[in-house]
């Protein structure tokens, strides 16, 4: 008998929240403005990572060490990035990805919990959730009080390690009282999303191909299933007797 899914952990930008490479553009602007050398491919590759960790990693590469100057450069780049990113989400349209609301409704009808995990820090995540109407009904711990669209929201600054570490998935399980990884499925649109699922020992770490990464860049990371859109999660759950 197959283990039924009790929790689905979704990424935000690119997976449940439409992203036409806007976050990459914000990274590019911050890097250019602060003198950080990152190629287009590198910026794409780090989508899904905790955002400050990106600047820590690439400033260390550029400077060759972590010292006082490194910290100063990291702080400057990250602050610049936060200003660009927050302004974007405060002023530009924000929409769910294709099929996201339909999938959420399907899961709620079956009592399956919905967690959103993200490489964003809390402030910008709250901007997005508020504008989508997904913040309503969450308490101060960002857990559903009974009438929210989602059941919990986890950001990278709530955990010790961001993706591809499994910390955010584990925290969602803890908050929603899901004891076994066998009852959890994850969906994301980046290599780090896929890896985080497997690092959490999930049997089902799925990828969606209409986010920030096309299918050809996700297949090498061996997602359990490649979804065209989130809507394809519904037949996957049904056909595999997971709900």
C-alpha positions in Angstrom: 0.0 0.0 0.0 1.4 3.4 -1.0 1.9 6.1 1.5 -0.7 8.9 1.1 0.5 12.4 0.8 -0.3 14.6 3.8 1.8 17.7 2.9 2.9 19.3 -0.4 5.8 21.7 0.0 5.8 24.2 -2.9 8.5 26.7 -3.9 7.2 30.3 -4.4 8.8 32.3 -7.3 8.5 30.4 -10.5 6.5 27.5 -9.0 3.4 29.0 -7.4 4.1 32.7 -8.1 4.6 33.7 -11.7 8.2 34.8 -12.4 9.3 35.9 -15.8 12.9 36.0 -14.7 12.3 39.1 -12.6 14.3 37.8 -9.7 17.2 37.2 -11.9 16.9 40.7 -13.2 17.0 42.0 -9.7 20.2 40.0 -9.0 21.7 41.3 -12.2 21.0 44.9 -11.2 22.4 44.5 -7.7 25.5 42.8 -9.0 26.2 45.5 -11.6 25.5 48.3 -9.1 27.9 46.9 -6.5 30.7 45.4 -8.7 30.0 41.7 -8.1 31.0 39.5 -11.1 28.3 37.0 -11.9 27.5 35.6 -15.3 23.9 35.2 -16.6 24.3 31.4 -16.2 25.5 31.8 -12.7 22.6 34.0 -11.7 20.2 31.5 -13.2 21.9 28.6 -11.4 21.5 30.1 -7.9 17.8 30.7 -8.2 16.2 28.9 -5.2 19.2 29.6 -2.9 18.9 31.8 0.2 19.5 35.2 -1.3 22.2 36.5 1.1 24.0 33.2 0.7 24.4 33.9 -3.0 26.3 37.2 -2.3 28.4 35.5 0.4 29.4 32.7 -2.0 30.2 34.9 -5.0 32.0 37.7 -3.1 34.2 35.0 -1.5 35.0 33.8 -5.0 35.8 37.3 -6.2 37.9 38.4 -3.2 39.4 35.0 -2.4 38.7 35.2 1.3 36.2 36.0 4.0 37.3 39.1 5.9 36.1 42.5 6.9 36.0 43.8 3.3 34.2 40.6 2.2 31.5 41.3 4.8 31.2 44.9 3.8 30.8 43.9 0.1 28.2 41.2 1.0 26.2 43.7 3.1 26.3 46.3 0.4 25.2 43.9 -2.4 22.5 42.3 -0.3 21.1 45.6 0.8 21.0 46.8 -2.8 19.3 43.6 -3.9 16.7 43.9 -1.2 15.8 47.4 -2.3 15.5 46.4 -5.9 13.5 43.3 -5.1 11.1 44.9 -2.7 10.4 47.7 -5.0 9.7 45.2 -7.8 7.2 43.3 -5.8 5.6 46.4 -4.4 5.0 48.0 -7.8 4.7 45.3 -10.4 1.8 42.8 -11.0 1.9 39.6 -9.0 0.0 36.5 -10.1 -0.2 32.8 -9.3 1.3 30.5 -11.8 -0.9 28.5 -14.2 -2.9 25.9 -12.2 -1.7 27.0 -8.8 -5.1 28.0 -7.3 -6.7 24.9 -8.9 -4.1 22.6 -7.3 -4.5 24.4 -3.9 -8.3 23.8 -4.0 -7.8 20.2 -4.9 -5.4 19.6 -2.0 -7.6 21.5 0.5 -10.6 19.3 -0.5 -8.7 16.2 0.4 -7.2 17.5 3.6 -3.6 17.7 2.2 -1.6 20.5 3.8 0.0 23.2 1.6 3.4 24.7 2.6 5.2 27.4 0.7 9.0 27.5 1.1 11.2 30.1 -0.5 14.7 31.4 -0.8 13.3 34.9 -0.1 13.6 36.5 3.3 10.5 37.2 5.3 9.8 40.8 4.4 9.7 40.3 0.7 7.8 37.0 1.1 5.1 38.9 3.1 4.8 41.5 0.4 4.1 38.8 -2.1 1.7 36.9 0.1 -0.2 40.0 1.1 -0.6 41.1 -2.5 -1.9 37.7 -3.5 -4.3 37.5 -0.6 -2.5 34.4 0.8 -1.3 36.1 4.0 -4.9 36.4 5.3 -5.7 33.7 7.8 -2.1 33.0 8.8 -1.1 33.6 12.4 2.1 35.2 13.7 3.9 31.9 13.1 2.6 31.9 9.5 0.4 28.9 10.2 -3.2 28.6 8.9 -5.8 29.5 11.5 -8.5 27.8 9.5 -9.4 29.9 6.5 -6.1 30.6 4.7 -5.3 29.7 1.1 -2.1 27.9 2.3 -1.3 26.1 5.6 2.2 27.6 6.3 4.9 29.9 4.9 8.6 29.2 5.5 11.4 31.6 4.4 15.1 31.0 4.2 15.9 33.3 7.1 13.8 31.1 9.5 16.3 28.2 9.1 20.0 27.5 9.6 20.6 26.3 6.0 18.7 27.3 2.8 18.3 25.1 -0.2 19.5 22.6 -1.3 19.5 21.7 2.5 16.2 20.2 3.6 15.7 22.6 6.6 12.7 24.4 5.2 10.9 21.2 4.4 11.7 19.8 7.9 10.4 23.0 9.5 7.1 22.8 7.5 6.7 19.2 8.7 7.3 20.2 12.3 4.9 23.1 12.2 2.2 21.1 10.5 2.8 18.0 12.6 3.7 15.7 9.7 5.9 13.0 11.2 7.1 11.0 8.2 8.9 12.2 5.0 7.0 9.3 3.3 3.9 11.5 3.5 5.5 14.6 2.0 5.8 15.7 -1.7 7.8 18.7 -2.9 7.5 20.7 -6.1 9.9 23.4 -7.4 11.3 24.9 -10.5 15.0 24.9 -9.8 17.8 22.3 -9.3 18.1 23.3 -5.7 14.4 22.7 -5.2 14.7 19.2 -6.5 17.9 18.5 -4.4 16.2 19.8 -1.2 13.4 17.3 -1.7 15.8 14.4 -2.0 17.9 15.7 0.8 14.7 15.6 3.0 14.5 11.9 2.0 11.2 12.5 0.1 10.0 9.8 -2.3 8.4 12.5 -4.5 10.6 15.5 -5.5 8.9 17.0 -8.5 9.8 19.8 -10.9 7.7 22.1 -12.9 8.9 23.2 -16.3 7.2 26.5 -16.8 9.1 28.4 -14.1 12.6 29.9 -14.1 14.3 26.7 -15.5 13.2 24.9 -18.6 12.9 21.1 -18.6 16.3 20.5 -20.2 18.1 22.2 -17.3 16.0 20.3 -14.7 16.1 16.7 -16.1 19.8 16.2 -15.2 18.8 16.6 -11.5 16.4 13.7 -11.9 13.1 15.0 -10.5 10.6 12.2 -9.7 8.3 13.7 -12.3 8.5 16.6 -14.7 5.3 18.6 -14.7 4.4 20.9 -17.5 2.4 23.1 -15.2 1.3 22.8 -11.6 -2.1 21.5 -12.9 -0.3 18.3 -13.8 0.2 17.5 -10.1 -3.5 16.5 -9.9 -3.3 13.5 -12.2 0.1 12.6 -10.8 -1.5 12.3 -7.3 -4.6 10.4 -8.6 -2.7 8.0 -10.9 -0.2 7.1 -8.2 -2.9 6.6 -5.6 -1.3 9.3 -3.4 -4.4 11.1 -2.3 
